[in-house]
């Protein structure tokens, strides 16, 4: 009635005395950092679709290069669909990008990845600068 499973479970293929699959701390940090940078890339792509600029274009390329490096050469998925009219506005996207860049900076510092830390800090500064005039005008 049911077809038997033909492949071994990941738990039986694991190394070590406990038989539980595991990753090193560095591998976990690589995965976290790649995830934060990929999320930042997605928000950057959304911002580029709303208001194209050379700065956002360059940032997107640098983010994609870092994600590829952390994922052993696999290119990140890129959004090519224009944002919905009722989607978040530029201010909300800049806030989200600032938060994601901050998370990436923390992980990059933990991992001692200078290139990713510099890129994350630059993106935090850029998104903070994009928010600054709006916040001053609203006070």
N, C-alpha and C positions, 0 to 999 in steps of 0.2 A: 504494500500500500504506500509506504513512504520510501523514498530513495535514501540510502544511508549516506552519511557525510563522508566524503572521500578525502578531505584534507584534514590535517592535524589542527587542533585548536592552537591558538597562539600561546595558551598556557602550557601546553605540552612541549612546545618548541622553545620555551624560554631557557636561558642559560642560568647557571648558578645553583647553589644548594637548595634554595627555597622553591625554585621552579616558577617564580613569578617574573614576568617580563618587567624590565625597568630601564630607565634612561639615566644618564649621568646628569649632574646639576647643569653642566654646560649645555647639554642637549636640550634640557628643559628651558633654559634661558634663551637659547637660540630660537626655539619654537615660540616662546612668548614674545620675543623681540620681533620676529618676523610677523607675527599676528598683529601686534600694535602698529608696525610700520605699514602693513597691508591695509589695515583699517584707515590709517592716516592717508594712504594713497587713494583709497576710495572716496574719502571726503574731499581730498584735493581735486580729484577728477570731477566731483560734483560742483565744486567752486569754479573750476575751469569752464564747465559747461554754462554756468550762470554769468560769469564775467571773465572771459579769457584774458590772460596776461602772460608776459614772458617769464615773470617770476614764478607763477604757478606751474607753467610748462616745465621749466628747469627743475623745480622742486619735485614734480611728478616723475621726471626721468631719474633723478637721483634716488628717490624713494624706491622706484622699481628696481634700480640696480642693487640697492641694499637688500631688498627682499629676495631677489634672485641669488645674491651671494649667500644669504642665510639659509636658503632652501636648496642649496647645492646646484645652482644653475637653473632651477625651474622658475620660469617667468610668472609673475603674479597675474591674476585675472584683472582685467581693466574694464571699467564701465564705459560703454559707448552710447548708452541711451541718454537722451536729454532728461534733465530732472523734471518732475511733474510740476505743474503750475501751482498746486496746493502744497508742495513740499516745503521743507524748511528754507528760510531765507538765508541770505549771506551771513547775517550776524550769528544765527544759530549754528551754521556750518563752521564759522570761524571759532566759535566757542568749543564746539565738538573737536575740531582739529587741534586746538590749543590743549585740550585735555588729553587727547590721544598722544600728542607729541610729548607731553609731560610724562605719561606712562612709559612711552618708549625711552625717554631719557633716563628714567629710574632703572629700567631693566638693562639698558646699555651700560650704565655706570656699574651695575652689579656684575655685568659680564666683562667689564673693562674693554668695551668695544668703542674705541675713540672715534672712528669714522661715523658710526651710527649715533653716538652721543652728540657729536658736533652738529650733524644734520638735524637731530631732534631739537636741539637747543635753538638752532637757526629758525626752524619752523615755529617753535613756540614764540620767538621774538616777532616773526612776521605776522602771526595770527593775533598776537597781543597788539601790535601796531595797527592792524586792520580794525580792531575793536575800539581802540583808544578814542578816535574822534567822535564816534557815535556815543560812547559812554559819557564823554565830557559835554556833548551837546544836550544830552537828556537830563543833565543835572540842573 
